[in-house]
């Protein structure tokens, strides 16, 4: 198939291009930077430089590629993400999930793309009520912390636009928290979160009862390939088999990464130093079930649990 991958040089894009090429697909990799043309070529793709927020630029790039499938992996998350200024740091990514999604969909419709696969995010999406693990049928958070409100609105826009496009097969993949090679924004080997865990700068806040879902970057890529080559439409949680409370995974991560046991601080202190959103993630977040993705995409994670992945899958 001819595949147009927007965000080809991101953490997931770098995993996807060689996998798709190895499976015989022709991949056009879109990047916004001239300096990354060579990287796309080295990965096995045909590079195209375009501004995802310029509708004419996107339309021209897609028209030239004539793809059968478009894959939307566009983000612009800063390496040093500041949870106290989450809205600021995610502003560009929010535009890519709203304006960028609309531009890609318009271009896709113009050339008759039969399948459109887009990246979404499972952590922090679900309503913080009821059980600890949610499915794709459960509601999103109607009253999120103010710092994440615009980000959640952007995610909802993307999901509705993609799955509501009746002229194509729209698929949304809600990934868990990435970890592993190349994910240095967060849980990569040299990532900010890993460093914080090692240096005891990431404490257990309150009861640390927030439930997180993780996914190794290579498992996320394999699930995405399955979605690209599959049929049907819908939303899928792409996470491992073991959602876990912060009180469980954080001490285990510290041990796996050579750090000491994390400190514990009261919720009011966590809110003071890290902000409301980080505190909510530590205490109220809900995890995600991967049952639908395993059943309908014919996929299963190699690292079924973050326990194994944190210990052996970071390089």
Secondary structure as the mmCIF struct_conf table of DSSP 4:
data_model
#
loop_
_struct_conf.conf_type_id
_struct_conf.id
_struct_conf.beg_label_comp_id
_struct_conf.beg_label_asym_id
_struct_conf.beg_label_seq_id
_struct_conf.end_label_comp_id
_struct_conf.end_label_asym_id
_struct_conf.end_label_seq_id
STRN STRN1 UNK A 2 UNK A 6
TURN_TY1_P TURN_TY1_P1 UNK A 7 UNK A 9
BEND BEND1 UNK A 10 UNK A 10
HELX_RH_AL_P HELX_RH_AL_P1 UNK A 11 UNK A 22
TURN_TY1_P TURN_TY1_P2 UNK A 23 UNK A 24
STRN STRN2 UNK A 26 UNK A 31
BEND BEND2 UNK A 32 UNK A 32
HELX_RH_3T_P HELX_RH_3T_P1 UNK A 34 UNK A 36
HELX_RH_AL_P HELX_RH_AL_P2 UNK A 37 UNK A 43
TURN_TY1_P TURN_TY1_P3 UNK A 44 UNK A 44
STRN STRN3 UNK A 46 UNK A 49
TURN_TY1_P TURN_TY1_P4 UNK A 52 UNK A 53
HELX_RH_AL_P HELX_RH_AL_P3 UNK A 55 UNK A 65
TURN_TY1_P TURN_TY1_P5 UNK A 66 UNK A 66
BEND BEND3 UNK A 68 UNK A 68
STRN STRN4 UNK A 69 UNK A 72
BEND BEND4 UNK A 79 UNK A 80
HELX_RH_3T_P HELX_RH_3T_P2 UNK A 83 UNK A 85
HELX_RH_AL_P HELX_RH_AL_P4 UNK A 86 UNK A 89
TURN_TY1_P TURN_TY1_P6 UNK A 90 UNK A 90
HELX_RH_AL_P HELX_RH_AL_P5 UNK A 91 UNK A 95
HELX_RH_PI_P HELX_RH_PI_P1 UNK A 96 UNK A 100
HELX_RH_AL_P HELX_RH_AL_P6 UNK A 101 UNK A 111
TURN_TY1_P TURN_TY1_P7 UNK A 112 UNK A 112
BEND BEND5 UNK A 114 UNK A 114
STRN STRN5 UNK A 115 UNK A 121
TURN_TY1_P TURN_TY1_P8 UNK A 123 UNK A 125
STRN STRN6 UNK A 126 UNK A 126
BEND BEND6 UNK A 128 UNK A 130
BEND BEND7 UNK A 132 UNK A 132
STRN STRN7 UNK A 133 UNK A 134
TURN_TY1_P TURN_TY1_P9 UNK A 136 UNK A 137
BEND BEND8 UNK A 138 UNK A 138
HELX_LH_PP_P HELX_LH_PP_P1 UNK A 139 UNK A 139
STRN STRN8 UNK A 140 UNK A 140
HELX_LH_PP_P HELX_LH_PP_P2 UNK A 141 UNK A 141
BEND BEND9 UNK A 142 UNK A 143
HELX_RH_AL_P HELX_RH_AL_P7 UNK A 146 UNK A 163
TURN_TY1_P TURN_TY1_P10 UNK A 164 UNK A 164
TURN_TY1_P TURN_TY1_P11 UNK A 166 UNK A 167
BEND BEND10 UNK A 168 UNK A 168
STRN STRN9 UNK A 169 UNK A 175
STRN STRN10 UNK A 177 UNK A 179
BEND BEND11 UNK A 180 UNK A 180
TURN_TY1_P TURN_TY1_P12 UNK A 181 UNK A 182
TURN_TY1_P TURN_TY1_P13 UNK A 184 UNK A 186
STRN STRN11 UNK A 187 UNK A 187
BEND BEND12 UNK A 188 UNK A 188
TURN_TY1_P TURN_TY1_P14 UNK A 189 UNK A 190
HELX_RH_AL_P HELX_RH_AL_P8 UNK A 192 UNK A 198
TURN_TY1_P TURN_TY1_P15 UNK A 199 UNK A 200
BEND BEND13 UNK A 202 UNK A 202
HELX_LH_PP_P HELX_LH_PP_P3 UNK A 203 UNK A 203
STRN STRN12 UNK A 204 UNK A 205
TURN_TY1_P TURN_TY1_P16 UNK A 206 UNK A 207
STRN STRN13 UNK A 211 UNK A 212
STRN STRN14 UNK A 214 UNK A 216
HELX_RH_AL_P HELX_RH_AL_P9 UNK A 217 UNK A 229
STRN STRN15 UNK A 234 UNK A 238
BEND BEND14 UNK A 241 UNK A 241
STRN STRN16 UNK A 244 UNK A 245
HELX_RH_AL_P HELX_RH_AL_P10 UNK A 246 UNK A 256
TURN_TY1_P TURN_TY1_P17 UNK A 257 UNK A 258
HELX_LH_PP_P HELX_LH_PP_P4 UNK A 260 UNK A 263
STRN STRN17 UNK A 264 UNK A 265
HELX_RH_AL_P HELX_RH_AL_P11 UNK A 267 UNK A 274
HELX_RH_AL_P HELX_RH_AL_P12 UNK A 276 UNK A 283
TURN_TY1_P TURN_TY1_P18 UNK A 284 UNK A 284
STRN STRN18 UNK A 287 UNK A 288
HELX_RH_AL_P HELX_RH_AL_P13 UNK A 291 UNK A 296
BEND BEND15 UNK A 297 UNK A 297
BEND BEND16 UNK A 302 UNK A 303
BEND BEND17 UNK A 305 UNK A 305
HELX_RH_AL_P HELX_RH_AL_P14 UNK A 306 UNK A 312
#
